[in-house]
Amino acid sequence: MSVSNLGRSRPDLFGQQSGTGDWLAFETKGRASKPSANDLAKAKGQARRLLSVGGASCTLHVGTFAYFQNDTLNFHWVDPPSEAKRATALPEPRGAWSYYYEPAWALWTTGPKSESMTTPGIMLPLPNFDITLKVHPLLEPFFKMQAWEEAQRAMFEVADELEADGYQLDGLKIECGPTWMDKFSSNRAVEG
């Protein structure tokens, strides 16, 4: 999720960790050369500006840098403890999970559905992409009610069952068809 209401000196992103529900804040930077100690401190300071989301404290405040050194791309991640300046608390982002689940729900409401023969759940085939989206049966009532935040919380609570059934922690599973195993052919004609 993007952070837009904290002013200019704010972290770029915040998100919730799968399985734990912990909130994380990230500031991302790019440089043509190795960042200085001052650059690292500023990135960390921006990440620390987000204190909590929905009353839950952020567990990580990460400053990240991508930079080049001798034509090699490097990545630097900083999360030491630090003091927050002008810290901000955000309310829980109501409605954010609708952006996550609504594409699957749109497929649910418009496309063909069938029961899975191998694992529990509803299959939503996407033949043009040679994939099938599976919705775990525990997610079905939330889809019908369009209760996205409740769906996300409920899926965290049944993480072990989802994993045992081969689903991700969001209650969804994508299965790729046989064309995904084909090697890419560089001999394909290019239209132009």
N, C-alpha and C positions, 0 to 999 in steps of 0.2 A: 504494500500500500504506500502511496505517496503522502508526504507530509507537506501541506501547503499553507496551513494557518499559523505557523510559528514564526513568520517573518523571514528575513534573508539568512540569518545565521541559524540554520536548522538542519537536522539530519535529512538526508535525501529520501530514505525509506524507513518504514517500520513494518514488522510482520510478526505473526504468531507462530511459534514453533510447534510442529506436528507432535502429537503425543503428550506434550506437557502443557501446552497452552500458554507458555511463557512468552512475553512480549520482548522483542529485540529491536534495537535502533541501529541504523547504518548510515554513515557518511562515506561517500565514494568520491575519489579524486583520480585524475589521470595526469601524468607528467611525462615529458620527453626525457627526463633524467631522474636519478634517484632523489626522493624527497628529503628535505632537510629536517632536522629535529623540530624546528618551528612549524613546518608543514604538518608533521605528524601530530604535534600538540594541537594545532588548529582543527584538524580533522576529528581528533578525539573529543575536543571541546564541543564541536557541533553535534556529534553523536550524543553527548551527555545532556544536551538541552532537553531531550524528551525524557521526562522523569517517570511517567506512568501512563497507562492507557486503561480507561474504565476502572480506575482505582488500583489496578495491578501494576506494581513496579516493573520497569524494564530490567531484565536480568543481564542483558549484554548491551553495551554501548560501543559499537565497533567503528573504528576509522580504518578505511581501506584505501590503498594506493595501487594503481597499475602504472608501471613506468618501464622505460627502456634503459638497459645498461649493456653496452657493447652489442647493440642490435638484437638483444635478447629481451623478450617481454618478461617482466618480473611482477610479482604481486606481494604486497605487504599488508598485514592485518594487525591492528593495534586494539587491544582491549584491557589495558591495565586500569586499576581503579583510579579515579580522579574526582575532583570536586566539580560539581555542576554550577555553572554561572547562568543566571536567568533561566532556570529550569522551568519546564512547562509540563503540565499534566493535561492529557487529552481525554475526552469522554470516549467510551467504547464506540468504535465506528459502526453505528447502526446502518444496516443495509449493505455493508461491504461484502458480505458473503453472498448476496444476490448476484453480484458480478461473477463470482466464482461458480455458483451452481446453475445459474439461469441458462447458460449454453446447453448443458446436459438436459435440463428441464425442457428446453425448446425441442430438442430431439425427442424427448419422452412424449411430448404432446403432439408432435407432427409426424413422426416416423413410425415404421412398423416395429412392433415389440414381440418378443417371444421369450419363453422361459429358458434359462440356461440348462443344458443337459449335463454339464460337467461340474459346475459349481453353483451354489444357490444365487439367484439374482435374475434380473431382467436384462435381456440382450437388446441393444439398439444398434443394428447393423448400419454401417456407412460404406456401402459397396464402392463408391467412387474413390475412396481412400484406402480400401482394403483393410479396414479396421472395424472392430466391434467394441462399442462402449457398453460395459456392464454396470448396472446399478444394483448394489447389495439390497436384499429385501428389507433390511432394517432402515434403509434410507427412503423407501417407497412412501411411507405415510407423510414424511416431511416434504417430498416432492409434490404430493397431492395437495398439501396445505400451503405450499410455497413458503415454508417456515425455514428460511436459510440459516439464521443464526442458531436456531434450535437444532437443525441438522448437524451443523459443525460441532456443537457441544456434545450431542448424542454420539457422534462418531468417535470423538475422543474417549468417551466412556467405554466403548466396545472395541477398542484398538486390538486386543488379543484375538477376538472373534474375527475381525476383518482380516488380520494377518493370516490366521489359520485358513480362511477361505480364499486367500490369494489376492485380497483387495488392498488398495492403498488406504491410508488413514482418513481419507475423505469419503470412503464408502463407494468409490468408483474404481473401475478396472478397465484398462484398454488392452485389447488383444489384437495383435497384428496378424494379417492374413499372409498367405504364402508369398505374395509378391515382395514383401519386406525382406525376404531371405535371398531374393535374386541379386546377383552382383550387378553393379552399375555397368552398363555397356557404353564405352566411349565411341562406339561405331554408330550410335543413333544419329539419324539425320536431323540437322538443326534447321528449322524453318526460319526464314528471315527475309 
